[in-house]
Amino acid sequence: MKNIEIDKEAADIMKERGGDWYAYRNADLGHPEIGRLQFLQCGEGCTYEDPPKQMPDTSVGLGWRYTLVSESPIEL
């Protein structure tokens, strides 16, 4: 995926876990972490087989700020 810089430690963890990973970027113009990336594993055996358009809500934050960057899995 172009223009996405993934921290080496995060990339190593995703490679170790295997599967397809999708990137989501914080698009909330009023949020101090605008542009921050989060990643979601999708596919067979995962909660989501296809990546949702927005990051799901979790115990650590609201997903609506994060929008899907690409329809295809990121290259690790």
N, C-alpha and C positions, 0 to 999 in steps of 0.2 A: 504494500500500500504506500503510495507516495505521500511525502510531506508529514509523515508520522514518525516521530522519534520516540522509541520505546526504551526506557531504562533497561540496562543490561540485566539487572537482577530480576525485574519483572518478566522480561523475555525468557530468561532461563527457567523461571517457575512455570510459565505457560508452556514452554517446550516440554518440560518434565511431565506435566499433566496431560499433554497431548490434546488431540481434538482441534476443533476450529474455534478461533477467537475473533471477536469483533470489537472494534474500537468505538467508543462514545466520547464526545467532546462536550464540555460544559459550555452551553450557548447562552447562559443567563447574563445579559449585559450589565445587570446591577450586582452581580456576585463577584467577590474579590478573587475567586479562583477561575474566572472565565478562561476558557482554553484548556483547562486541565483535562487529562484523559482518564477514562476508566475502561476496563475490559470485561467482556462477558463471554463465557464459553457456551456455545450453542451446538446442537446436533443430537444425534441419537443417544439416548440415555441421559440427556441433560434436561433441565426444567423447560428450556425452550429449544425446540428443534430448529426453528427459524428465528433470526434475531428480531426482537421487537424494535419499533421505530424509536422508542425512548428507553433508557435504562430503567429497569424495574425499581420500585421502592424497596429499600432494605432497612435494617435496624441502624445503619450508619448514615443514612441520608435519603433524600427524596430524589427519585430518578428523573423527574420531568426536566431538570436542568440539562441533562445529558442526552444528546441526540446522536443517532447512528451516523457514523462518518462514512461508511462504505457498505454496500450490499454484499461484498465478498469478504471472506476471512482475511485477516491480516497475515502478512508473510513474516515469519519469525526467523 
